[in-house]
Amino acid sequence: MTQDIKAAVQQQFHQVAANYRTSSVHARGVDLAEMVAAAQPRGHERVLDAGCGTGHTALTFAPHVASVIGVDFTGAMLDQARRLADERGLHNVDFRLGDVEQLPFARSEFDLVVSRYSAHHWPHPQRALAEFRRVLRPGGRLILSDIVSFDSFVIDTFVQAIELLRDPSHVRDHTAAQWLSMFAGAGFAAEVVFTWGLRLDFADWVARMRTSDVNVAALRSLMATAPTDVCTALLFEDDGSFTFQGALFRAQREQ
Ligand SMILES: C[S@@+](CC[C@H](N)C(=O)[O-])C[C@H]1O[C@@H](n2cnc3c(N)ncnc32)[C@H](O)[C@@H]1O
């Protein structure tokens, strides 16, 4: 049965929300502290976390800023985020239902927009960037962290293929160069401030997303016949675990 890609993303995350609250990739990870360091908050900031999921990024920023609003269009993910905020006793965080490509906020409402591991689900990232520009005050900052793909066409095709097999609602891991071009087009001066290798344990990776058995078999088959360039770039291990690359962008809204 076919459905709108956004409905597919919501349906996918609705059924796995609890897994994302406990996922070590999301709850921890070197990029969380690097996002705060890149933002250099001084304590007065009003922050938007776009595609907040179960809230790990919003809750990391909360102690450093005045307030955080996390937005996500999957209600079950927000329920988990509220639960985490309660557990941590954080009261300057609010979670709201909304689409990052059509934000329910007025112009210049935020000093800082952050987003982590969500952008590869957005069908129109340029629309999201235009929305971030609209809701940021002039000079405000955007810190975006995500998996990025490779400039090599061979490796890029492989990355998108395994992402799609694992999660049929996957849209695209853009390359860092593609992101920088989209930032510039949306009126942001942007740079890559941190990169890292994101090791993914194969069994965890597919269990977290409840990938179907048939797709797990297809993943294993595709990986077994991957070209040498792909095996080298993704640091394939015997059990199917591998390493994606992450990039953290700092962008400033031009006046
Ligand atoms: C992997 S989770 C986010 C992880 C989270 N930011 C963190 O740091 O742990 C991806 C989230 O993006 C959300 N998402 C995807 N597309 C969206 C959109 N257009 N608008 C709002 N949320 C979106 C999904 O609902 C999902 O909760």
The ligand as an SDF file (V2000), in Angstrom:
LIG
                    3D

 27 29  0  0  0  0  0  0  0  0999 V2000
   15.9100    9.7330   15.1840 C   0  0  0  0  0  0  0  0  0  0  0  0
   14.6120   10.7030   15.7330 S   0  0  0  0  0  0  0  0  0  0  0  0
   15.3420   12.1870   16.3960 C   0  0  0  0  0  0  0  0  0  0  0  0
   16.3800   12.0240   17.4230 C   0  0  0  0  0  0  0  0  0  0  0  0
   16.5530   13.1760   18.3830 C   0  0  0  0  0  0  0  0  0  0  0  0
   16.6600   14.4620   17.7210 N   0  0  0  0  0  0  0  0  0  0  0  0
   17.7260   12.9300   19.3240 C   0  0  0  0  0  0  0  0  0  0  0  0
   18.6110   13.7750   19.4360 O   0  0  0  0  0  0  0  0  0  0  0  0
   17.7300   11.8600   19.9410 O   0  0  0  0  0  0  0  0  0  0  0  0
   13.9580   11.4290   14.2460 C   0  0  0  0  0  0  0  0  0  0  0  0
   12.6950   12.2260   14.5200 C   0  0  0  0  0  0  0  0  0  0  0  0
   12.4520   13.1230   13.4460 O   0  0  0  0  0  0  0  0  0  0  0  0
   11.0580   13.2940   13.4090 C   0  0  0  0  0  0  0  0  0  0  0  0
   10.7030   13.9250   12.1250 N   0  0  0  0  0  0  0  0  0  0  0  0
   10.9960   13.4820   10.8850 C   0  0  0  0  0  0  0  0  0  0  0  0
   10.5060   14.3350    9.9710 N   0  0  0  0  0  0  0  0  0  0  0  0
    9.8930   15.3390   10.6410 C   0  0  0  0  0  0  0  0  0  0  0  0
    9.1880   16.5100   10.2550 C   0  0  0  0  0  0  0  0  0  0  0  0
    9.0170   16.8350    8.9500 N   0  0  0  0  0  0  0  0  0  0  0  0
    8.6850   17.3050   11.2130 N   0  0  0  0  0  0  0  0  0  0  0  0
    8.8230   16.9850   12.5380 C   0  0  0  0  0  0  0  0  0  0  0  0
    9.4750   15.8820   12.9620 N   0  0  0  0  0  0  0  0  0  0  0  0
   10.0150   15.0730   12.0250 C   0  0  0  0  0  0  0  0  0  0  0  0
   10.5160   11.8950   13.5980 C   0  0  0  0  0  0  0  0  0  0  0  0
    9.1640   11.9130   13.9900 O   0  0  0  0  0  0  0  0  0  0  0  0
   11.4480   11.3610   14.6570 C   0  0  0  0  0  0  0  0  0  0  0  0
   10.9080   11.5310   15.9490 O   0  0  0  0  0  0  0  0  0  0  0  0
  1  2  1  0
  2  3  1  0
  2 10  1  0
  3  4  1  0
  4  5  1  0
  5  6  1  0
  5  7  1  0
  7  8  2  0
  7  9  1  0
 10 11  1  0
 11 12  1  0
 11 26  1  0
 12 13  1  0
 13 14  1  0
 13 24  1  0
 14 15  1  0
 14 23  1  0
 15 16  2  0
 16 17  1  0
 17 18  1  0
 17 23  2  0
 18 19  1  0
 18 20  2  0
 20 21  1  0
 21 22  2  0
 22 23  1  0
 24 25  1  0
 24 26  1  0
 26 27  1  0
M  CHG  2   2   1   9  -1
M  END
$$$$
